[in-house]
């Protein structure tokens, strides 16, 4: 299993450009991430495929 990102690393979503933090790998190519939602002022978590993420600058 290839792992492009490590736990705690900042990544950017290729679809909408949000900067997220990697929480953990769930299974092959699926990553659990968290980000801060500005509209509701909450921390959100989601599961995203690894292919839709890139390293944040």
Secondary structure as a PSIPRED ss2 file (coil, helix, strand):
# PSIPRED VFORMAT (PSIPRED V4.0)

   1 X C   1.000  0.000  0.000
   2 X C   1.000  0.000  0.000
   3 X C   1.000  0.000  0.000
   4 X C   1.000  0.000  0.000
   5 X C   1.000  0.000  0.000
   6 X C   1.000  0.000  0.000
   7 X C   1.000  0.000  0.000
   8 X C   1.000  0.000  0.000
   9 X C   1.000  0.000  0.000
  10 X E   0.000  0.000  1.000
  11 X E   0.000  0.000  1.000
  12 X E   0.000  0.000  1.000
  13 X E   0.000  0.000  1.000
  14 X C   1.000  0.000  0.000
  15 X C   1.000  0.000  0.000
  16 X C   1.000  0.000  0.000
  17 X C   1.000  0.000  0.000
  18 X C   1.000  0.000  0.000
  19 X E   0.000  0.000  1.000
  20 X E   0.000  0.000  1.000
  21 X E   0.000  0.000  1.000
  22 X E   0.000  0.000  1.000
  23 X E   0.000  0.000  1.000
  24 X E   0.000  0.000  1.000
  25 X E   0.000  0.000  1.000
  26 X E   0.000  0.000  1.000
  27 X E   0.000  0.000  1.000
  28 X C   1.000  0.000  0.000
  29 X C   1.000  0.000  0.000
  30 X E   0.000  0.000  1.000
  31 X E   0.000  0.000  1.000
  32 X E   0.000  0.000  1.000
  33 X E   0.000  0.000  1.000
  34 X E   0.000  0.000  1.000
  35 X E   0.000  0.000  1.000
  36 X E   0.000  0.000  1.000
  37 X E   0.000  0.000  1.000
  38 X C   1.000  0.000  0.000
  39 X C   1.000  0.000  0.000
  40 X C   1.000  0.000  0.000
  41 X C   1.000  0.000  0.000
  42 X E   0.000  0.000  1.000
  43 X E   0.000  0.000  1.000
  44 X E   0.000  0.000  1.000
  45 X E   0.000  0.000  1.000
  46 X E   0.000  0.000  1.000
  47 X E   0.000  0.000  1.000
  48 X E   0.000  0.000  1.000
  49 X E   0.000  0.000  1.000
  50 X H   0.000  1.000  0.000
  51 X H   0.000  1.000  0.000
  52 X H   0.000  1.000  0.000
  53 X E   0.000  0.000  1.000
  54 X E   0.000  0.000  1.000
  55 X E   0.000  0.000  1.000
  56 X C   1.000  0.000  0.000
  57 X C   1.000  0.000  0.000
